[in-house]
């Protein structure tokens, strides 16, 4: 058995190791519920037809009712695998109920069950338990739910999330996918467009499909719910702060923005509005009194001089953001004479801003990105 501490991340856990620990955790949970008695948990694989499941638990509810919990252990808790395991468990339940009057409750077990996977289980009427401390058991008057525990387990290959800032090449692929949500992509076509390897595009595709963010069709694959992807991406993206230079000028917001436009026309210095000042150009729903703008590091001092502003520690009315990578400028657009970061980038930045950032981002996503097709 592997001992798991709160601050330890464990790699390469086997199916058997998962099952051993789940058996123990399930027993602890069931014996802690006052309404249950005569708890018996066995780890031997049970057979229903030609379908197996890993753990069985029998309990009594109150004085009369008996319940059998059938638990299937999977090594990955992403939505794609959850749906597959749930389908198998429901088939097992149906087979068992044809030959018995007993009550059965299906439960999925994995190293980690994400909030998205949790919702799928709830919608399908299936419980879950993971080794990261999350669980949900809902049966008649029994209600046990623990959520919000972070993933203690990593993929055996040590793969990074495609949403991490360090995954620059993956970020570029995501930006191309979100550039035109209606477009279906072939792997090779997307690799050529994003100047990425076919292998990397395939890995990004698999990552998105496992989490049900992407869907493959005969015409190619696409991100089926762009707004959900951006919202999930923002959680990881904004965990790492930008390099920001806060400045102040006595000029109005409109005057400062015009100086940036003139600066590019006169000297060719690149810039792109983002945050609220970028968002209002896509969906004018929120007023703002502070500019957020991307300016490359090599042009930073020239931009500060052009706007005649000075660096401050408080009271800034312009935040100059140094791009962490040129990918932030992919698909930047000209809107009413101003250069604006892509709607994807603007939404990522807005979702990291306090105030009405989420509201502004949602307005852009409703306008710019189609729903599942």
Secondary structure, 3 states (H helix, E strand, C coil): CCCCCCCCCECCCCHHHHHHHHHHHHHHHHHCCCCEEEEEEECCCEEECCEEECEEEEEEECCCEEEEEEEEECCCCCHHHHHHHHHHHHHHHHHHHHCCCCEEEEEEEECCCCHHHHHHHHHHCCEEEECCCCEEEEECCEEEEECCCCCCECCCCCCCCCCCCCCHHHHHHHHHHHHCCCCCECHHHHHHHCCCCHHHHHHHHHHHHHCCCEEEECCEEEECCHHHHHHHHHHHHCCCCCEEEEEECCCCHHHHHHHHHHHHHHHCCCCEEEHHHHHHHHCCCCCCCCEEEECCHHHHHHHHHHHCCEECCCCCCEEEEECCCHHHHCCCEEECCEEECCHHHHHHHHCCCCCCHHHHHHHHHHHHCCCCC
